[in-house]
Amino acid sequence: MTATALSDMLEEGPLPLYYQLENRLRERIAKREFGPGAFLPSEDMIGTQYGVSRITVRRALGALQQEGLIERRRGVGSFVSERQGGMNSHLTGSLAEFLTAATALTTEIIVVSEEVPPPDVVKSLRLATGRNALLLKTVGSLEGQGPVTFINIWVPLEVGKSLTYPAEPGIPVIRQVERALHARLTRAEQLIEADRAGEEAARYLGIDPDTPILRGKRVYYAHPDTPIEVAYVSYHPERYRYAIDFKG
């Protein structure tokens, strides 16, 4: 094995292997090592190069497919998308800092129900098809300003018995979920895109349904990389800003 090949090998650490591999492949696509329309190496070849299992490779490729960077065809393979939906920025930050900022909101749980989740939630939470999950709808407000977020939160059904209604002041719902499952929160993935408010979010945010907003999907993971909550967040366009501090 060459020195270059050895340097590609992934190692167990704080970040899951599939997440490390996902980032390695994303970097190679960004550098045009694999250009638009180009085929990626086979799953076996990728696994051998990075020293990981086929399951790990499939999870990494699945994440890139969801992001729109690649396409996968049964019996053909994986290739870089010809059109990747515009510019994609992938940033890493502190989960602890993010959750600390969330405590500034006063959260009101307005709906709690047991429902069959949509396919996207089933996939994200790795639920069995047809299995119910717990849906919580919440509104987060800032004192003196009004509602800032409207959130649909999906969690495993067994969490419901241990949640507190109304929500505990200053404690994000995910922290209650973490405690209910006796789990340790390790990371979260968030995708933010532009959208229109829609009827339900508009009603709780006090805006017109056709108002342009930012909408986010957030998936929280607990050790050893188990998804425990999926949140769909609608942000008030005049009361929420997303700021990033880039350091050299």
Helices and strands as residue ranges (DSSP letters): H 3-8, H 17-30, H 43-50, H 54-67, E 70-73, E 77-80, H 95-102, E 106-115, H 119-125, E 133-142, E 146-155, G 157-162, H 173-180, E 185-196, H 199-205, E 212-222, E 226-235
